[in-house]
Amino acid sequence: MAEDSDLDKSEPASGRKIEQAREQGNVPRSKELSSFLVTLVGVATLWIMSSWMYERLGGVMRRGFTFGREQAFQTDMMGQSLRDLFSDGLVALLPLLLVIMIAGIASHIVLGGFVLSGEVFKFDLTRLNPVTGMKRFVSINGLVELVKGIFKSAFILGVATFLVWHYRFDMLSLMSMPLNVGLSRFGEMLLFASLALCTSLALIAAMDVPYQIWHYFKELRMSKHDIKQENKESEGDPKVKGKMRQRQQEMARRRMMDAVPKADVVVTNPTHFAVALKYESGKMGAPTVVAKGADFMAQTIRDLAKENNVPLLEAPPLARALYHHAKIDEQIPATLYTAVAEVMAYIYQLNQFIAEGGLPPQAPGAIEVPQGLDPGAVTA
């Protein structure tokens, strides 16, 4: 069953799954790359700071083997001397230790990037399960790691054997050389051996890094069912989304109906469409659509307008144009400014008549709208 499951996972990992893996601290890593970088940086540091470290450690050795009668018979002075020697030796080795530590951290960041996750520190009993450990050991990746370890050991052993054979006479001749000459020659051999070791590790890392990247994305592969499930989780259940959309529409209708009593005018078809407009001088650049509807919704808007004494104006072409081209809570399109201006002028006169009396204003006749904005006119 596990093999069939692995065969089903033929699709590359999605961005979401890769991100989830990173959050759990699962990123591509290469131990061989880490070994190479740590060794390279360590050798380079030793080579650059060799003189300084030689002087500091040489001083520690000289003081360590030199002591007077007082130090031999006074334990307090011997303890203090040992503490001083230890601190001086630590100071001499501290740059090398810091550089190696930084190289070790950087080697992981180079391949997998910087990841800070607490998942790896959580207690998990499955990590202590011997059956799980045996499965990892006998897996294909475990066999690959075993073959890689054998090859790595054999390769480095071969390089070391070559170096020993190459310098066999030079190492024997060191015993007959003066100290300074012998140390210089030994340093040259050590440098060449270090470069050979770094080159060997670089070749091994160059083969291991592509494999680790390939294996990482292979382990994250998904089946088509996994992709569908992820899309379902990310987009949400269609039924839940439908209910949410329905609630949003109900809330939008409720807000729209609350705005109708505050409208200045409702332009009607007269029966199929109704659009409520509001304009506040100084606050709005143009009249704004606060509600609109068709058929039953239009009838509801008209009834609500009548209950709240909001004027109704029959202008079928304008009502159809506003319904199809204007959006709720947005200003009317600029192409309808002239037509709506006639309506707002009539409403202004009507409000003055209601407030002051006099002759009632005459409702505007057929209000024309620009060609192409009235769907009824186009279909006719």
Secondary structure by P-SEA (a helix, b strand, c coil): caaaaaaaccccccaaaaaaaaaaccccccaaaaaaaaaaaaaaaaaaaaaaaaaaaaaaaaaaacccccccccaaaaaaaaaaaaaaaaaaaaaaaaaaaaaaaaaaaacccbbbbccccccccccccaaaaaaaaacaaaaaaaaaaaaaaaaaaaaaaaaaaaaaaaaaacccccaaaaaaaaaaaaaaaaaaaaaaaaaaaaaaaaaaaaaaaaaacccaaaaaaaaaaaaccaaaaaaaaaaaaaaaaaaaaaacccccbbbcccccbbbbbbbbccccccccccccccaaaaaaaaaaaaaaccbbbbbaaaaaaaaccccccccccccaaaaaaaaaaaaaaaaaaaacccbbbbcccccccccccccccccc
